[in-house]
Amino acid sequence: MEYTEVRELLQSLCSVNGTSGNEADIALKVKEMLSGYMDCRIDTLGNVTGSTGSGFSILLDAHIDRIGLVVTGVDEDGFVKVAKVGGADCRVLTAQQVTIHGRKDIFGVIPSVPPHLRKDEDEKKVKSFDDIAIDTGMSRQEAEKYISPGDRITFNSPFDFLANNRVASGCIDDRAGVAAILRCLQLLKGKKTCRIDVMLSAQEETGGSGAAVGAYNSQADEAIACDVSFACAPSLSSDKYVALGSGVMVGYAPSLDYEMSKTLTSLAEEKEIPHTAEVMGGSTGTNGDDIQTAGRGIKTALLSIPIRNMHTCVEVAELSDIENTARLMAEYILKRSGENA
């Protein structure tokens, strides 16, 4: 299978900027895409929310923000100093290409010490963000015409195609989850369902404030958070992490509703949807934790899409896993719609 619908959705989503706290561009994009299924709006914190149907309600959530950097200043030599936005990893930043979103977009590169000049004691050291700077080629005076503290910085990461329906990009976390929800709505179009609330949320990478506010406003009966999780890769144990192509990961954790998780698993088995269990002994580290405690509380489940190289410029996902996540969400909504008709 080519998974054309999922591929087109994900490629479109990954082409748009949107670091945490500055999601305006991606919010406008997903609002346009979501408006084909329901009335929607952008709320105070930058979440894109919408609703369709009536009665028993299920909230679907995925976050639209991506990790990045923020300008803290320009030094006397013109190098742009930065801090991280979300979980950017210092180990993979050197020699990266970036775009600074200032008064106009400025291309830059992050310098790296050549191996010829490294000292032996430097080999095992990881740079801190105080050591990271961006070279735009400009002097300080030139740079400060366009660049100011607070400007966001994104990593330049094209959407690339790999073999076996796999793709690579710098923001598959969590544009894959957004694509899964939009694909779910495609699968449900024309079918009678309960009320579906959608929250494509802001600021997940910096603490989940978008989901906390959006879930409070929704107060749905149940919620499904859709995010990414860890896939097998060289040096990662296959006992703990799942293979790409193994399907949707159904979460089990103290913060998740056990009956919802069991129902999702049973439904995946019944409908022959590839799936695995993801067991967590504490919180999930996703919006699911914030949704669960919003307002009067919401029964919450978590579906995750396995990816490699999380929080890098080359996150890798398999399209079939996104499709199967969408299928399971759609089947669950249809089941609960029938039970609560």
C-alpha positions as CSV (number, residue, x, y, z in Angstrom):
1,M,0.0,0.0,0.0
2,E,1.1,3.6,-0.7
3,Y,-0.9,5.3,2.1
4,T,-1.3,8.3,-0.2
5,E,-3.8,10.2,2.1
6,V,-1.5,9.9,5.2
7,R,1.6,10.8,3.2
8,E,0.0,13.9,1.7
9,L,-1.4,15.0,5.1
10,L,2.0,14.6,6.9
11,Q,4.0,16.2,4.1
12,S,1.8,19.3,4.2
13,L,1.9,19.5,8.0
14,C,5.7,19.1,8.1
15,S,6.2,22.0,5.7
16,V,5.1,24.6,8.1
17,N,6.9,26.4,10.9
18,G,5.6,26.4,14.5
19,T,7.9,26.2,17.6
20,S,6.3,26.1,21.0
21,G,4.7,29.4,21.9
22,N,4.9,30.6,18.3
23,E,2.5,28.3,16.6
24,A,0.7,30.9,14.5
25,D,1.8,29.5,11.1
26,I,1.0,25.9,11.8
27,A,-2.2,26.8,13.6
28,L,-3.5,28.6,10.5
29,K,-2.6,25.6,8.4
30,V,-4.3,23.0,10.6
31,K,-7.3,25.2,11.0
32,E,-7.7,25.3,7.3
33,M,-7.4,21.5,7.1
34,L,-9.7,20.8,10.1
35,S,-12.4,23.2,8.8
36,G,-13.3,20.6,6.1
37,Y,-14.8,18.5,8.9
38,M,-16.2,20.9,11.5
39,D,-16.4,24.5,12.6
40,C,-13.1,25.4,14.3
41,R,-11.2,28.3,15.9
42,I,-7.9,29.3,17.3
43,D,-8.1,29.9,21.1
44,T,-6.2,32.2,23.4
45,L,-3.2,29.9,23.8
46,G,-3.0,29.0,20.1
47,N,-4.8,25.6,20.2
48,V,-6.9,24.8,17.1
49,T,-10.2,23.4,18.4
50,G,-13.4,22.3,16.8
51,S,-16.5,20.1,17.4
52,T,-19.0,18.2,15.4
53,G,-22.0,16.1,16.4
54,S,-23.9,15.9,19.7
55,G,-24.4,13.8,22.7
56,F,-21.7,11.6,24.2
57,S,-18.4,13.3,23.5
58,I,-14.8,12.1,22.7
59,L,-11.9,14.6,22.6
60,L,-9.1,13.8,20.1
61,D,-5.8,15.6,20.8
62,A,-2.4,15.9,19.1
63,H,0.1,18.7,19.5
64,I,1.1,21.1,16.7
65,D,4.3,22.6,18.2
66,R,7.8,21.5,17.4
67,I,11.1,21.9,19.3
68,G,13.5,24.6,18.3
69,L,15.7,27.4,19.6
70,V,15.2,31.0,20.7
71,V,17.5,34.0,20.2
72,T,19.0,35.3,23.5
73,G,21.4,37.8,21.9
74,V,24.1,38.6,19.3
75,D,27.7,38.7,20.5
76,E,30.4,41.2,19.4
77,D,31.5,39.0,16.5
78,G,28.0,38.6,15.1
79,F,27.3,35.1,16.3
80,V,23.7,34.6,17.4
81,K,23.4,33.1,20.9
82,V,20.5,30.8,21.8
83,A,18.5,28.9,24.3
84,K,16.4,25.8,23.7
85,V,12.6,25.7,23.1
86,G,11.4,22.3,24.3
87,G,13.6,19.3,24.4
88,A,16.3,20.2,21.8
89,D,19.3,18.0,22.2
90,C,22.7,19.7,22.3
91,R,24.5,16.6,21.1
92,V,23.1,16.8,17.6
93,L,23.1,20.6,17.0
94,T,26.6,21.3,15.8
95,A,26.9,21.6,12.0
96,Q,23.1,22.0,11.6
97,Q,21.5,24.4,9.2
98,V,18.8,26.6,10.8
99,T,16.4,29.5,10.0
100,I,16.1,32.5,12.3
101,H,12.6,33.9,12.1
102,G,13.4,37.6,12.7
103,R,12.2,40.7,10.9
104,K,12.9,38.5,7.9
105,D,13.9,34.8,7.7
106,I,17.7,34.5,8.0
107,F,19.6,31.4,7.1
108,G,22.4,30.3,9.5
109,V,24.7,27.4,10.4
110,I,25.8,26.2,13.8
111,P,29.6,26.0,13.9
112,S,31.4,22.8,14.7
113,V,35.1,22.4,15.8
114,P,36.9,20.4,13.1
115,P,38.2,16.9,14.3
116,H,41.7,18.1,13.6
117,L,41.5,20.7,16.3
118,R,39.7,18.8,19.0
119,K,41.5,17.8,22.1
120,D,41.4,14.3,23.5
121,E,39.5,15.5,26.6
122,D,36.8,17.1,24.4
123,E,35.8,13.8,22.8
124,K,33.6,12.8,25.7
125,K,32.2,16.2,26.5
126,V,28.7,17.4,25.4
127,K,28.4,21.1,24.7
128,S,25.9,23.1,26.7
129,F,23.6,25.7,25.2
130,D,25.9,28.4,26.4
131,D,28.5,27.0,23.9
132,I,26.0,27.0,21.0
133,A,26.0,29.9,18.5
134,I,24.7,30.5,15.0
135,D,26.8,31.9,12.2
136,T,24.8,34.0,9.7
137,G,27.8,35.6,8.0
138,M,26.8,39.0,9.4
139,S,28.5,41.4,11.7
140,R,26.8,42.3,15.0
141,Q,25.6,45.6,13.5
142,E,24.1,43.8,10.4
143,A,22.6,41.0,12.4
144,E,20.8,43.3,14.9
145,K,18.9,45.0,12.0
146,Y,17.0,41.7,11.5
147,I,17.4,39.6,14.6
148,S,16.2,40.3,18.2
149,P,16.1,38.4,21.5
150,G,13.0,36.2,21.5
151,D,13.0,35.4,17.8
152,R,12.4,31.7,17.2
153,I,14.7,29.4,15.3
154,T,13.8,26.2,13.4
155,F,16.1,23.4,12.2
156,N,16.1,23.1,8.4
157,S,14.8,19.6,7.8
158,P,13.2,18.7,4.5
159,F,10.5,16.1,4.2
160,D,12.3,13.1,2.7
161,F,11.1,9.7,1.5
162,L,12.8,6.5,2.5
163,A,12.1,2.9,1.4
164,N,9.2,0.8,2.6
165,N,6.8,3.7,3.1
166,R,9.0,5.4,5.6
167,V,9.6,9.2,5.8
168,A,12.0,11.5,7.6
169,S,11.5,15.0,8.9
170,G,12.4,17.3,11.8
171,C,8.8,17.6,13.1
172,I,7.2,14.2,12.8
173,D,6.8,14.7,16.6
174,D,3.9,15.4,16.6
175,R,2.7,16.3,13.1
176,A,2.3,12.5,12.7
177,G,-0.4,12.6,15.5
178,V,-2.1,15.5,13.8
179,A,-2.1,13.6,10.5
180,A,-3.6,10.6,12.3
181,I,-6.5,12.6,13.6
182,L,-7.2,14.3,10.3
183,R,-7.0,10.8,8.6
184,C,-9.5,9.5,11.3
185,L,-11.9,12.3,10.3
186,Q,-11.5,11.3,6.7
187,L,-12.5,7.7,7.5
188,L,-15.5,8.9,9.5
189,K,-16.8,11.4,7.0
190,G,-20.5,10.6,6.2
191,K,-20.9,8.3,9.1
192,K,-23.1,9.0,12.1
193,T,-21.1,9.5,15.2
194,C,-21.3,10.9,18.7
195,R,-19.9,14.4,19.4
196,I,-16.2,14.6,18.3
197,D,-14.1,17.4,19.8
198,V,-10.7,18.0,18.2
199,M,-7.9,19.8,20.0
200,L,-4.7,20.4,17.9
201,S,-2.8,21.8,20.8
202,A,0.0,24.3,21.4
203,Q,2.9,24.2,23.8
204,E,3.1,20.5,24.5
205,E,6.9,20.5,24.2
206,T,7.2,23.2,26.9
207,G,4.8,21.7,29.5
208,G,1.4,21.0,28.0
209,S,-0.4,24.3,28.9
210,G,-2.3,24.2,25.6
211,A,-3.8,20.8,26.4
212,A,-4.7,21.8,29.9
213,V,-6.7,24.8,28.8
214,G,-8.3,23.1,25.7
215,A,-9.4,20.0,27.7
216,Y,-10.9,22.2,30.4
217,N,-13.0,24.0,27.8
218,S,-14.0,20.7,26.1
219,Q,-15.0,18.7,29.2
220,A,-15.5,15.7,27.0
221,D,-16.7,12.4,28.4
222,E,-13.6,10.7,27.1
223,A,-10.3,11.7,25.4
224,I,-7.7,10.0,23.2
225,A,-4.3,11.7,23.1
226,C,-2.3,10.9,20.0
227,D,1.5,11.3,20.2
228,V,4.7,9.6,19.2
229,S,6.9,7.1,21.1
230,F,10.2,5.3,20.7
231,A,10.9,2.8,17.9
232,C,13.8,0.3,17.8
233,A,17.1,1.5,16.4
234,P,20.7,0.4,16.6
235,S,21.8,0.4,20.3
236,L,18.1,0.5,21.5
237,S,16.8,-2.7,23.0
238,S,14.0,-4.4,21.0
239,D,12.5,-5.7,24.3
240,K,11.6,-2.2,25.3
241,Y,11.0,-0.4,22.0
242,V,8.9,-1.5,19.1
243,A,9.7,-1.9,15.4
244,L,8.6,0.6,12.8
245,G,5.6,-1.0,11.0
246,S,4.4,-2.8,14.1
247,G,1.3,-0.6,14.2
248,V,-0.4,1.7,16.8
249,M,1.0,1.6,20.4
250,V,-1.8,1.4,23.0
251,G,-0.8,3.1,26.2
252,Y,-1.2,1.6,29.7
253,A,-0.2,3.9,32.6
254,P,-1.6,5.0,36.0
255,S,-2.7,8.3,34.5
256,L,-4.6,6.5,31.7
257,D,-8.1,4.9,31.9
258,Y,-7.5,1.1,32.1
259,E,-10.9,0.2,30.6
260,M,-10.3,2.5,27.6
261,S,-6.9,1.0,27.0
262,K,-8.4,-2.6,27.2
263,T,-11.2,-1.7,24.9
264,L,-8.8,-0.2,22.3
265,T,-6.7,-3.3,22.5
266,S,-9.7,-5.6,22.0
267,L,-11.0,-3.5,19.2
268,A,-7.6,-3.6,17.4
269,E,-7.6,-7.4,17.7
270,E,-11.2,-7.6,16.5
271,K,-10.6,-5.4,13.5
272,E,-7.1,-6.9,12.8
273,I,-5.4,-3.6,13.2
274,P,-1.6,-4.1,13.9
275,H,-0.9,-2.9,17.5
276,T,1.4,-3.2,20.5
277,A,1.1,-2.4,24.1
278,E,3.1,0.5,25.6
279,V,3.3,0.1,29.4
280,M,4.4,3.0,31.6
281,G,4.8,2.8,35.3
282,G,4.2,6.5,35.9
283,S,3.1,9.5,33.9
284,T,3.1,9.3,30.1
285,G,5.0,12.6,29.4
286,T,2.3,13.5,26.9
287,N,-0.8,15.7,26.8
288,G,-2.7,12.8,28.2
289,D,-1.5,13.6,31.7
290,D,-2.9,17.2,31.5
291,I,-6.1,16.2,29.8
292,Q,-6.9,13.6,32.5
293,T,-6.9,16.2,35.3
294,A,-8.6,19.1,33.4
295,G,-11.8,20.5,35.0
296,R,-13.8,17.7,36.6
297,G,-11.5,15.1,35.1
298,I,-11.6,13.2,31.7
299,K,-11.2,9.5,31.1
300,T,-8.1,9.5,28.9
301,A,-6.4,7.0,26.6
302,L,-3.1,7.3,24.7
303,L,-2.3,6.1,21.2
304,S,1.3,6.5,20.1
305,I,3.1,6.2,16.7
306,P,6.6,4.7,16.9
307,I,9.4,6.9,15.5
308,R,13.1,6.8,15.4
309,N,15.5,9.6,16.3
310,M,13.0,11.7,18.3
311,H,13.9,15.4,18.8
312,T,16.4,15.4,15.9
313,C,16.2,16.8,12.4
314,V,15.7,13.2,11.0
315,E,12.8,11.7,12.9
316,V,11.7,8.6,11.0
317,A,8.2,7.1,10.9
318,E,6.4,4.5,8.8
319,L,3.2,5.6,7.2
320,S,1.4,2.4,7.9
321,D,1.7,3.1,11.7
322,I,0.0,6.5,11.2
323,E,-2.8,4.9,9.1
324,N,-3.4,2.2,11.7
325,T,-3.5,4.8,14.5
326,A,-6.2,6.6,12.5
327,R,-8.1,3.4,11.9
328,L,-8.2,2.4,15.6
329,M,-9.4,5.9,16.6
330,A,-12.2,5.8,14.0
331,E,-13.3,2.3,15.1
332,Y,-13.3,3.3,18.7
333,I,-15.5,6.4,17.9
334,L,-17.9,4.3,15.9
335,K,-18.1,1.7,18.7
336,R,-18.8,4.3,21.4
337,S,-21.2,6.1,19.2
338,G,-23.3,2.9,18.8
339,E,-23.2,2.2,22.6
340,N,-24.3,5.7,23.4
341,A,-26.9,6.3,20.6
